[in-house]
Amino acid sequence: MSSAGSVEGDARVRLFCALQLPNPVLERIVSWQCELPSEGFRLVPRENLHLTLAFLGHRPAAEVDAVCGAVDEAARPAERIVLRPRLYRETRSVGMLVFEDEHGTAGRLAAHLHARLESLGVYEREQRPWLPHLTVVRFRERPRLRLEPPELGAVSPSGAAVYHSVLRPSGAQYVVLHSAPLGG
């Protein structure tokens, strides 16, 4: 990796594409996280909060430019996305906020991106439908929290991005390789 925004050589990079959230929304989510009970889980840090569109896994660095192009192509025609937090849900290793996609525009952007990434041969669509969600806590043992989502009102993502996920002993660090505005 030559800088925060570029990769070089024969390296393999762990990639994903995601919707980025505006700063005021991130601040409200972090405030909500700080009010949670403090045992049994790790808070996802502010800089790692995003809504995943597609997880690509380890890919050759040579594919990064094509993935960035796919994000640009999906983001450019995107209509305004309006999401509202619907519920808090836990899986076996994460707690997440699940969002309602008011007009289906986030789902259409995700479908467009998935089709483009599949045509590039860098992604295989999941069998289940895409779910707009934001991971807010990680854990080894499910804490079984019963939480109300934070009051965020209508949330409109600020852009779409390609991230490099760098695995570290303290947890993953996400580096934005490319960001695209929504709707051109």
N, C-alpha and C positions, 0 to 999 in steps of 0.2 A: 504494500500500500504506500503510495507516494505522498498522499495528503488525505485530509478528511473527506475530500470529494472525489478521489480517483483511485483506481486500482490498476496494477500493472502486472505484466509477466504471466507466468503459467499458474499463478496462485488460484486457489479455490476460495470462494467467499460465500458466507452464509447470508442469503438474501431473503427479503420479504418486501412487499409493497403494502402501503397503508395510507389511510386518511389521517391528516394532521389536524389537530384541534387548535383553535385560537387561544391566545394567552389568557383572556379572562375566564374561559371555560376551564383551562388547566388549573388556574388558581383556585376556582371553586371546588374542583375535584380534590386537589391537594388538601384544602381546608377540611373537606368531608373525611378524607382518609385520616387526618390527624385526630379526628374525634372517635375513631374506631378503637375498640379494646386493643391493648398492645401486646397480647401474647398469642403465640402459636402460628404466626405468619410474618411474612416480609412485605412491606408496602412496595409497590412498583413506583420507582422514583419519577418525578415530574417529567424528566427528559426522555423517559421510556413510555410515556402514555400515548397511545395511538389506537386507531381502529384498523386492524389487519384486513387487507383486501385479499392477499394471496401470499402464502408462505412457500418459497421456492426451494429452501434448503441450500445445501452446498452446491454451488455452480462454478464453472470456470470463469475467471475474471474477464475473459474475452467476451462473455455474454452480457456484461453489465450495460454496455451502450444500447444493445437491442432491447433490454428490459426497460431502460430509461425511455426509449422511444415508445414502447408499448404504453407506459404510464402517461406520456405526453398525449398519445392518440386517444386514450380513454378519458383523460381529464379535459381536453380541449372542448368537446361538445357537451360536457356534463351540464345538466340543469342544476339549479340551486338545490342543495341537499338540506333537508330539515329532519333532524333526529331528535327524539325525546327519550330520556331514560325511562325504561319501563319497569325493570326489576333487577335485583341483585341475585346472582346465581353462582353456585360452586360446582366445579368439576373435581376430578381426583387430585388436581394440583394447583388450581387457580380459582380465585374469586373474581367475578366480572360483573360489569354493568351491561345489561342487554338493552339495546335501543330499539325504539319503534322508528321505522323508516316511513315518515308520513306520506310521501308521495311516490315511494318506490324508486326515487332517483338514485339513491346510494346503491340499491340492488342492481339497477341498470348499468351504472358505472362499473360495478364489480363484474357483472356478466360480460360487458364489453372488454374489460381488462383480461378476464379469464380466457376469453376466446382468442384474443391477440397473443397472450402468453402461450397458449396451447399451440397456436399456429407456428410459433417460434420453436416449439419443442422443449420449452423450459419449465412447463407446468402441466400437471394433471389435475383437472377439476375434481373436487371432493364429491362424494355421492350425496351428502346432505346439502341442503340449500345454504347459501352464504348467510351468516348471521351477523348483523352489526353489533359488535360488542367491544368493550374496553376492559382489559385485564387490569385490576386495581390491587390485588394481593396475590402472593404466591405462598404455597405451603407444602410441607411433606405429609402432614396429616390434616385432613379436612377439619376446620374449626367449627363447621356447621353454624355459621353466623346467620342470623335472621335480620337483615338490614333493609331499610328503606333507601332507595337511591337518593342521591343528593338532588336538591332543587336546582335544576340547570335551565329550565325552560327550553325553548327551541335552540338546538345546537346546529350550526352550519359549519362543517369542516373548512379549514382555511386553505387546504391544498392536498395533493396526493404526492407521495414520495417513495423512493426506493431506498431501503435501509440495508446496511451491512451490520449483521448481528455478530459482535465480537464476544466470544465466550470467555469469561474470567472467573476465578475462584469466588469472587464476591457477587457474581451474577452477570448477566449479559449487559453489554454496553451497545447501544444502538447509534450508529453513525449514519447520518443522512448523506447519501451519495448524489441524490438528484431530487429536486422538488419541482412540481408543476402546479400552476394555478388551476383552479376548477373553472370551467366555462371560458377557457381561453385566457 
